[in-house]
Amino acid sequence: MKKLTYLALSMFSISIFAQEVPQERVKTILSTLASDEMKGREIGTPENENAAHYIAALFKENKLEYCTGNSYLIPFEYKGQKAYNVCGIKKGISDQYLGFSGHFDHIGTSNKSGDNIYNGADDDASGITTLVGIADYFKNKKPQFSMVFMAFNGEEKGMLGSKAISEDKNLDKIYNKMTALFNFEMVATESQWGKNALYMTGDGFSDLDELFNKNAANGLTIKPDPYAEQQLFYRSDNVSFVKKKIIAHSFSTVDMTKASHYHHENDDVTIVDFNNMTQIINNFGKTLDQLNPKNFAPKYNDKVTFN
């Protein structure tokens, strides 16, 4: 009887530890952040602060530790008032960190009649949903790498939040051991290569994509940046960490030749491919399961500029 009980418990544990993130969870998180009630999450508004508290609650659900102090909310000053980044830690087997980030602010509302809310479903509720999804995947697992999850504020006003948190000396204990940062920026739509694929900005500056693809699960692929001439590598939140010489790239699926929703009111849940997003999140988790400090130690080459 004891053997049967042990076997049953073992099978139960395996099912928990191997559990994928369900699509309904992905839909709930993104739909909440991109809801009309959030009014476009513009920094400096009550709705922006509500979004920060919502993300903090999701981090608590995932049993993440605080990055510093006694809160997931890390304040910085914006126009004489407090605004917040959100940060949480998942301890792994190694004390080397992988970072996962995105920005939760958007551009608010317009004075138009009718639909005047810039919901920002793709930009960048999708990125926040992806990093929370990865935290979900590892909720009951101990990853090889330790992990830090950062939701940045103020990206739309000049990457204010990522700059502030990157300069926070209380987090140097994490940054000094950070192997790489994955910054998710607009991942709600199917890429130009089809499903289960993202592109990496600044792919010519490091070997991160090559090392990741060697271990990628279920056909997940990181493609080269199709917009290299636009220098997106230096125009998103990852650049705050590039300046610290941390391997930091942004990852996206958006086809900018077709993205009529970019910074428009129609960037809402109707444009989201939840099936593709859920597939990417789970395959990212499965790939991260394969990575460790021995097989994943990306390096910059001499083409990158640090200032």
TINUDO-188855 format. One record per residue (C-alpha): residue number from 1; residue in three letters; z, x, y. Coordinates in steps of 0.5 Angstrom, whole numbers. Example, Ala and Ser with C-alpha at 12.3 -4.5 7.8 and 13.67 -1.06 7.14 Angstrom:
2
{num = 1	residu = ALA	z = 16	x = 25	y = -9}
{num = 2	residu = SER	z = 14	x = 27	y = -2}
end
This chain:
307
{num = 1	residu = MET	z = 0	x = 0	y = 0}
{num = 2	residu = LYS	z = 2	x = 6	y = 5}
{num = 3	residu = LYS	z = -5	x = 9	y = 3}
{num = 4	residu = LEU	z = -9	x = 3	y = 5}
{num = 5	residu = THR	z = -5	x = 2	y = 11}
{num = 6	residu = TYR	z = -6	x = 9	y = 13}
{num = 7	residu = LEU	z = -13	x = 8	y = 12}
{num = 8	residu = ALA	z = -14	x = 1	y = 16}
{num = 9	residu = LEU	z = -10	x = 5	y = 22}
{num = 10	residu = SER	z = -15	x = 11	y = 21}
{num = 11	residu = MET	z = -21	x = 6	y = 22}
{num = 12	residu = PHE	z = -18	x = 2	y = 27}
{num = 13	residu = SER	z = -17	x = 9	y = 31}
{num = 14	residu = ILE	z = -24	x = 11	y = 30}
{num = 15	residu = SER	z = -27	x = 5	y = 32}
{num = 16	residu = ILE	z = -23	x = 5	y = 39}
{num = 17	residu = PHE	z = -24	x = 13	y = 40}
{num = 18	residu = ALA	z = -32	x = 12	y = 39}
{num = 19	residu = GLN	z = -32	x = 5	y = 43}
{num = 20	residu = GLU	z = -38	x = 5	y = 48}
{num = 21	residu = VAL	z = -38	x = 2	y = 55}
{num = 22	residu = PRO	z = -40	x = -5	y = 54}
{num = 23	residu = GLN	z = -45	x = -8	y = 59}
{num = 24	residu = GLU	z = -41	x = -13	y = 62}
{num = 25	residu = ARG	z = -36	x = -8	y = 64}
{num = 26	residu = VAL	z = -42	x = -4	y = 68}
{num = 27	residu = LYS	z = -44	x = -11	y = 71}
{num = 28	residu = THR	z = -37	x = -13	y = 73}
{num = 29	residu = ILE	z = -36	x = -6	y = 77}
{num = 30	residu = LEU	z = -42	x = -6	y = 80}
{num = 31	residu = SER	z = -42	x = -13	y = 82}
{num = 32	residu = THR	z = -35	x = -13	y = 85}
{num = 33	residu = LEU	z = -37	x = -7	y = 89}
{num = 34	residu = ALA	z = -44	x = -10	y = 92}
{num = 35	residu = SER	z = -41	x = -17	y = 93}
{num = 36	residu = ASP	z = -42	x = -20	y = 99}
{num = 37	residu = GLU	z = -34	x = -20	y = 100}
{num = 38	residu = MET	z = -35	x = -13	y = 101}
{num = 39	residu = LYS	z = -39	x = -14	y = 107}
{num = 40	residu = GLY	z = -43	x = -7	y = 106}
{num = 41	residu = ARG	z = -37	x = -3	y = 105}
{num = 42	residu = GLU	z = -38	x = 1	y = 112}
{num = 43	residu = ILE	z = -33	x = 6	y = 113}
{num = 44	residu = GLY	z = -28	x = 4	y = 118}
{num = 45	residu = THR	z = -28	x = -3	y = 116}
{num = 46	residu = PRO	z = -22	x = -7	y = 112}
{num = 47	residu = GLU	z = -28	x = -8	y = 106}
{num = 48	residu = ASN	z = -29	x = -1	y = 106}
{num = 49	residu = GLU	z = -21	x = 0	y = 105}
{num = 50	residu = ASN	z = -21	x = -6	y = 100}
{num = 51	residu = ALA	z = -27	x = -2	y = 96}
{num = 52	residu = ALA	z = -22	x = 4	y = 96}
{num = 53	residu = HIS	z = -17	x = 0	y = 93}
{num = 54	residu = TYR	z = -21	x = -3	y = 88}
{num = 55	residu = ILE	z = -23	x = 4	y = 85}
{num = 56	residu = ALA	z = -16	x = 7	y = 85}
{num = 57	residu = ALA	z = -14	x = 1	y = 81}
{num = 58	residu = LEU	z = -20	x = 2	y = 76}
{num = 59	residu = PHE	z = -18	x = 10	y = 76}
{num = 60	residu = LYS	z = -11	x = 7	y = 74}
{num = 61	residu = GLU	z = -14	x = 3	y = 68}
{num = 62	residu = ASN	z = -17	x = 9	y = 66}
{num = 63	residu = LYS	z = -10	x = 12	y = 66}
{num = 64	residu = LEU	z = -12	x = 18	y = 70}
{num = 65	residu = GLU	z = -7	x = 23	y = 74}
{num = 66	residu = TYR	z = -7	x = 24	y = 81}
{num = 67	residu = CYS	z = -11	x = 29	y = 84}
{num = 68	residu = THR	z = -5	x = 31	y = 89}
{num = 69	residu = GLY	z = 1	x = 27	y = 92}
{num = 70	residu = ASN	z = 3	x = 20	y = 89}
{num = 71	residu = SER	z = -4	x = 16	y = 90}
{num = 72	residu = TYR	z = -11	x = 16	y = 88}
{num = 73	residu = LEU	z = -12	x = 15	y = 95}
{num = 74	residu = ILE	z = -13	x = 21	y = 99}
{num = 75	residu = PRO	z = -14	x = 20	y = 107}
{num = 76	residu = PHE	z = -18	x = 23	y = 112}
{num = 77	residu = GLU	z = -19	x = 22	y = 119}
{num = 78	residu = TYR	z = -25	x = 17	y = 122}
{num = 79	residu = LYS	z = -25	x = 15	y = 129}
{num = 80	residu = GLY	z = -18	x = 16	y = 130}
{num = 81	residu = GLN	z = -16	x = 12	y = 124}
{num = 82	residu = LYS	z = -15	x = 13	y = 116}
{num = 83	residu = ALA	z = -20	x = 13	y = 112}
{num = 84	residu = TYR	z = -20	x = 14	y = 104}
{num = 85	residu = ASN	z = -23	x = 18	y = 99}
{num = 86	residu = VAL	z = -21	x = 16	y = 92}
{num = 87	residu = CYS	z = -19	x = 22	y = 86}
{num = 88	residu = GLY	z = -17	x = 22	y = 79}
{num = 89	residu = ILE	z = -16	x = 27	y = 74}
{num = 90	residu = LYS	z = -17	x = 27	y = 66}
{num = 91	residu = LYS	z = -14	x = 33	y = 63}
{num = 92	residu = GLY	z = -18	x = 36	y = 57}
{num = 93	residu = ILE	z = -17	x = 41	y = 52}
{num = 94	residu = SER	z = -20	x = 46	y = 57}
{num = 95	residu = ASP	z = -17	x = 47	y = 64}
{num = 96	residu = GLN	z = -24	x = 48	y = 66}
{num = 97	residu = TYR	z = -26	x = 42	y = 70}
{num = 98	residu = LEU	z = -33	x = 38	y = 70}
{num = 99	residu = GLY	z = -33	x = 34	y = 77}
{num = 100	residu = PHE	z = -36	x = 27	y = 77}
{num = 101	residu = SER	z = -38	x = 24	y = 84}
{num = 102	residu = GLY	z = -41	x = 19	y = 88}
{num = 103	residu = HIS	z = -40	x = 15	y = 95}
{num = 104	residu = PHE	z = -37	x = 8	y = 96}
{num = 105	residu = ASP	z = -39	x = 7	y = 103}
{num = 106	residu = HIS	z = -45	x = 3	y = 105}
{num = 107	residu = ILE	z = -48	x = 1	y = 112}
{num = 108	residu = GLY	z = -45	x = -6	y = 113}
{num = 109	residu = THR	z = -48	x = -12	y = 116}
{num = 110	residu = SER	z = -53	x = -13	y = 121}
{num = 111	residu = ASN	z = -54	x = -18	y = 127}
{num = 112	residu = LYS	z = -59	x = -22	y = 123}
{num = 113	residu = SER	z = -59	x = -29	y = 121}
{num = 114	residu = GLY	z = -59	x = -31	y = 114}
{num = 115	residu = ASP	z = -58	x = -25	y = 109}
{num = 116	residu = ASN	z = -55	x = -20	y = 114}
{num = 117	residu = ILE	z = -51	x = -16	y = 109}
{num = 118	residu = TYR	z = -53	x = -9	y = 106}
{num = 119	residu = ASN	z = -50	x = -10	y = 99}
{num = 120	residu = GLY	z = -51	x = -3	y = 97}
{num = 121	residu = ALA	z = -52	x = -4	y = 90}
{num = 122	residu = ASP	z = -56	x = 2	y = 88}
{num = 123	residu = ASP	z = -54	x = 6	y = 94}
{num = 124	residu = ASP	z = -49	x = 7	y = 92}
{num = 125	residu = ALA	z = -45	x = 2	y = 88}
{num = 126	residu = SER	z = -49	x = 5	y = 82}
{num = 127	residu = GLY	z = -46	x = 12	y = 83}
{num = 128	residu = ILE	z = -39	x = 9	y = 83}
{num = 129	residu = THR	z = -40	x = 5	y = 77}
{num = 130	residu = THR	z = -43	x = 11	y = 73}
{num = 131	residu = LEU	z = -37	x = 15	y = 74}
{num = 132	residu = VAL	z = -32	x = 10	y = 73}
{num = 133	residu = GLY	z = -36	x = 8	y = 66}
{num = 134	residu = ILE	z = -35	x = 16	y = 64}
{num = 135	residu = ALA	z = -28	x = 15	y = 65}
{num = 136	residu = ASP	z = -28	x = 9	y = 61}
{num = 137	residu = TYR	z = -32	x = 12	y = 56}
{num = 138	residu = PHE	z = -26	x = 18	y = 55}
{num = 139	residu = LYS	z = -20	x = 13	y = 56}
{num = 140	residu = ASN	z = -18	x = 14	y = 49}
{num = 141	residu = LYS	z = -21	x = 21	y = 48}
{num = 142	residu = LYS	z = -19	x = 28	y = 50}
{num = 143	residu = PRO	z = -25	x = 31	y = 52}
{num = 144	residu = GLN	z = -27	x = 39	y = 51}
{num = 145	residu = PHE	z = -27	x = 40	y = 59}
{num = 146	residu = SER	z = -22	x = 37	y = 64}
{num = 147	residu = MET	z = -25	x = 32	y = 69}
{num = 148	residu = VAL	z = -24	x = 30	y = 76}
{num = 149	residu = PHE	z = -27	x = 24	y = 78}
{num = 150	residu = MET	z = -28	x = 23	y = 86}
{num = 151	residu = ALA	z = -31	x = 17	y = 90}
{num = 152	residu = PHE	z = -33	x = 19	y = 97}
{num = 153	residu = ASN	z = -33	x = 15	y = 103}
{num = 154	residu = GLY	z = -37	x = 16	y = 110}
{num = 155	residu = GLU	z = -43	x = 19	y = 106}
{num = 156	residu = GLU	z = -47	x = 14	y = 111}
{num = 157	residu = LYS	z = -44	x = 17	y = 117}
{num = 158	residu = GLY	z = -46	x = 25	y = 115}
{num = 159	residu = MET	z = -42	x = 26	y = 108}
{num = 160	residu = LEU	z = -35	x = 26	y = 112}
{num = 161	residu = GLY	z = -31	x = 24	y = 106}
{num = 162	residu = SER	z = -34	x = 30	y = 101}
{num = 163	residu = LYS	z = -33	x = 35	y = 107}
{num = 164	residu = ALA	z = -26	x = 33	y = 108}
{num = 165	residu = ILE	z = -24	x = 33	y = 100}
{num = 166	residu = SER	z = -28	x = 39	y = 99}
{num = 167	residu = GLU	z = -24	x = 43	y = 104}
{num = 168	residu = ASP	z = -17	x = 40	y = 102}
{num = 169	residu = LYS	z = -13	x = 46	y = 100}
{num = 170	residu = ASN	z = -9	x = 42	y = 95}
{num = 171	residu = LEU	z = -15	x = 41	y = 91}
{num = 172	residu = ASP	z = -16	x = 48	y = 90}
{num = 173	residu = LYS	z = -13	x = 49	y = 83}
{num = 174	residu = ILE	z = -18	x = 44	y = 81}
{num = 175	residu = TYR	z = -24	x = 47	y = 85}
{num = 176	residu = ASN	z = -23	x = 54	y = 83}
{num = 177	residu = LYS	z = -24	x = 52	y = 75}
{num = 178	residu = MET	z = -30	x = 47	y = 77}
{num = 179	residu = THR	z = -35	x = 49	y = 72}
{num = 180	residu = ALA	z = -40	x = 44	y = 75}
{num = 181	residu = LEU	z = -40	x = 37	y = 79}
{num = 182	residu = PHE	z = -45	x = 31	y = 77}
{num = 183	residu = ASN	z = -46	x = 27	y = 84}
{num = 184	residu = PHE	z = -49	x = 20	y = 82}
{num = 185	residu = GLU	z = -53	x = 18	y = 88}
{num = 186	residu = MET	z = -58	x = 11	y = 86}
{num = 187	residu = VAL	z = -58	x = 10	y = 79}
{num = 188	residu = ALA	z = -59	x = 3	y = 79}
{num = 189	residu = THR	z = -66	x = 3	y = 77}
{num = 190	residu = GLU	z = -71	x = 5	y = 72}
{num = 191	residu = SER	z = -74	x = 12	y = 73}
{num = 192	residu = GLN	z = -81	x = 14	y = 74}
{num = 193	residu = TRP	z = -80	x = 17	y = 67}
{num = 194	residu = GLY	z = -78	x = 10	y = 64}
{num = 195	residu = LYS	z = -71	x = 9	y = 61}
{num = 196	residu = ASN	z = -65	x = 14	y = 59}
{num = 197	residu = ALA	z = -68	x = 19	y = 64}
{num = 198	residu = LEU	z = -65	x = 22	y = 71}
{num = 199	residu = TYR	z = -68	x = 27	y = 76}
{num = 200	residu = MET	z = -63	x = 33	y = 79}
{num = 201	residu = THR	z = -64	x = 35	y = 86}
{num = 202	residu = GLY	z = -65	x = 42	y = 87}
{num = 203	residu = ASP	z = -67	x = 43	y = 79}
{num = 204	residu = GLY	z = -70	x = 50	y = 81}
{num = 205	residu = PHE	z = -63	x = 53	y = 84}
{num = 206	residu = SER	z = -59	x = 53	y = 77}
{num = 207	residu = ASP	z = -60	x = 52	y = 69}
{num = 208	residu = LEU	z = -55	x = 46	y = 69}
{num = 209	residu = ASP	z = -61	x = 41	y = 67}
{num = 210	residu = GLU	z = -63	x = 46	y = 62}
{num = 211	residu = LEU	z = -56	x = 47	y = 59}
{num = 212	residu = PHE	z = -55	x = 39	y = 59}
{num = 213	residu = ASN	z = -61	x = 38	y = 56}
{num = 214	residu = LYS	z = -60	x = 42	y = 50}
{num = 215	residu = ASN	z = -54	x = 38	y = 48}
{num = 216	residu = ALA	z = -56	x = 31	y = 51}
{num = 217	residu = ALA	z = -55	x = 25	y = 46}
{num = 218	residu = ASN	z = -60	x = 20	y = 44}
{num = 219	residu = GLY	z = -66	x = 22	y = 48}
{num = 220	residu = LEU	z = -62	x = 22	y = 55}
{num = 221	residu = THR	z = -66	x = 27	y = 59}
{num = 222	residu = ILE	z = -65	x = 30	y = 66}
{num = 223	residu = LYS	z = -72	x = 31	y = 69}
{num = 224	residu = PRO	z = -74	x = 36	y = 75}
{num = 225	residu = ASP	z = -73	x = 33	y = 82}
{num = 226	residu = PRO	z = -80	x = 30	y = 84}
{num = 227	residu = TYR	z = -78	x = 30	y = 91}
{num = 228	residu = ALA	z = -77	x = 38	y = 92}
{num = 229	residu = GLU	z = -80	x = 38	y = 99}
{num = 230	residu = GLN	z = -75	x = 33	y = 102}
{num = 231	residu = GLN	z = -69	x = 38	y = 100}
{num = 232	residu = LEU	z = -65	x = 32	y = 98}
{num = 233	residu = PHE	z = -60	x = 38	y = 94}
{num = 234	residu = TYR	z = -58	x = 40	y = 101}
{num = 235	residu = ARG	z = -58	x = 32	y = 104}
{num = 236	residu = SER	z = -53	x = 29	y = 99}
{num = 237	residu = ASP	z = -45	x = 30	y = 98}
{num = 238	residu = ASN	z = -46	x = 35	y = 93}
{num = 239	residu = VAL	z = -48	x = 40	y = 99}
{num = 240	residu = SER	z = -40	x = 40	y = 101}
{num = 241	residu = PHE	z = -39	x = 43	y = 94}
{num = 242	residu = VAL	z = -45	x = 48	y = 94}
{num = 243	residu = LYS	z = -42	x = 51	y = 100}
{num = 244	residu = LYS	z = -36	x = 53	y = 96}
{num = 245	residu = LYS	z = -41	x = 56	y = 91}
{num = 246	residu = ILE	z = -39	x = 51	y = 86}
{num = 247	residu = ILE	z = -45	x = 49	y = 81}
{num = 248	residu = ALA	z = -46	x = 42	y = 84}
{num = 249	residu = HIS	z = -53	x = 37	y = 84}
{num = 250	residu = SER	z = -54	x = 30	y = 85}
{num = 251	residu = PHE	z = -57	x = 26	y = 80}
{num = 252	residu = SER	z = -61	x = 20	y = 81}
{num = 253	residu = THR	z = -66	x = 15	y = 78}
{num = 254	residu = VAL	z = -69	x = 12	y = 84}
{num = 255	residu = ASP	z = -77	x = 12	y = 85}
{num = 256	residu = MET	z = -77	x = 13	y = 93}
{num = 257	residu = THR	z = -85	x = 11	y = 93}
{num = 258	residu = LYS	z = -83	x = 4	y = 90}
{num = 259	residu = ALA	z = -76	x = 3	y = 93}
{num = 260	residu = SER	z = -77	x = -2	y = 98}
{num = 261	residu = HIS	z = -69	x = -4	y = 97}
{num = 262	residu = TYR	z = -67	x = 3	y = 100}
{num = 263	residu = HIS	z = -62	x = 1	y = 106}
{num = 264	residu = HIS	z = -65	x = -6	y = 106}
{num = 265	residu = GLU	z = -61	x = -13	y = 105}
{num = 266	residu = ASN	z = -64	x = -13	y = 98}
{num = 267	residu = ASP	z = -61	x = -8	y = 95}
{num = 268	residu = ASP	z = -56	x = -12	y = 91}
{num = 269	residu = VAL	z = -55	x = -14	y = 84}
{num = 270	residu = THR	z = -62	x = -17	y = 83}
{num = 271	residu = ILE	z = -65	x = -10	y = 83}
{num = 272	residu = VAL	z = -60	x = -7	y = 78}
{num = 273	residu = ASP	z = -63	x = -5	y = 71}
{num = 274	residu = PHE	z = -56	x = -6	y = 67}
{num = 275	residu = ASN	z = -59	x = -5	y = 61}
{num = 276	residu = ASN	z = -61	x = 2	y = 63}
{num = 277	residu = MET	z = -55	x = 4	y = 67}
{num = 278	residu = THR	z = -50	x = 2	y = 61}
{num = 279	residu = GLN	z = -55	x = 7	y = 56}
{num = 280	residu = ILE	z = -55	x = 12	y = 61}
{num = 281	residu = ILE	z = -47	x = 12	y = 62}
{num = 282	residu = ASN	z = -46	x = 12	y = 54}
{num = 283	residu = ASN	z = -51	x = 17	y = 53}
{num = 284	residu = PHE	z = -48	x = 21	y = 58}
{num = 285	residu = GLY	z = -41	x = 21	y = 55}
{num = 286	residu = LYS	z = -44	x = 22	y = 48}
{num = 287	residu = THR	z = -47	x = 29	y = 51}
{num = 288	residu = LEU	z = -41	x = 31	y = 55}
{num = 289	residu = ASP	z = -37	x = 30	y = 48}
{num = 290	residu = GLN	z = -42	x = 36	y = 46}
{num = 291	residu = LEU	z = -40	x = 40	y = 52}
{num = 292	residu = ASN	z = -35	x = 46	y = 52}
{num = 293	residu = PRO	z = -34	x = 52	y = 56}
{num = 294	residu = LYS	z = -38	x = 56	y = 51}
{num = 295	residu = ASN	z = -44	x = 52	y = 51}
{num = 296	residu = PHE	z = -44	x = 50	y = 58}
{num = 297	residu = ALA	z = -43	x = 55	y = 64}
{num = 298	residu = PRO	z = -49	x = 54	y = 69}
{num = 299	residu = LYS	z = -50	x = 59	y = 74}
{num = 300	residu = TYR	z = -54	x = 59	y = 80}
{num = 301	residu = ASN	z = -60	x = 63	y = 81}
{num = 302	residu = ASP	z = -62	x = 67	y = 88}
{num = 303	residu = LYS	z = -66	x = 61	y = 91}
{num = 304	residu = VAL	z = -60	x = 57	y = 93}
{num = 305	residu = THR	z = -57	x = 58	y = 100}
{num = 306	residu = PHE	z = -50	x = 57	y = 101}
{num = 307	residu = ASN	z = -49	x = 55	y = 108}
end
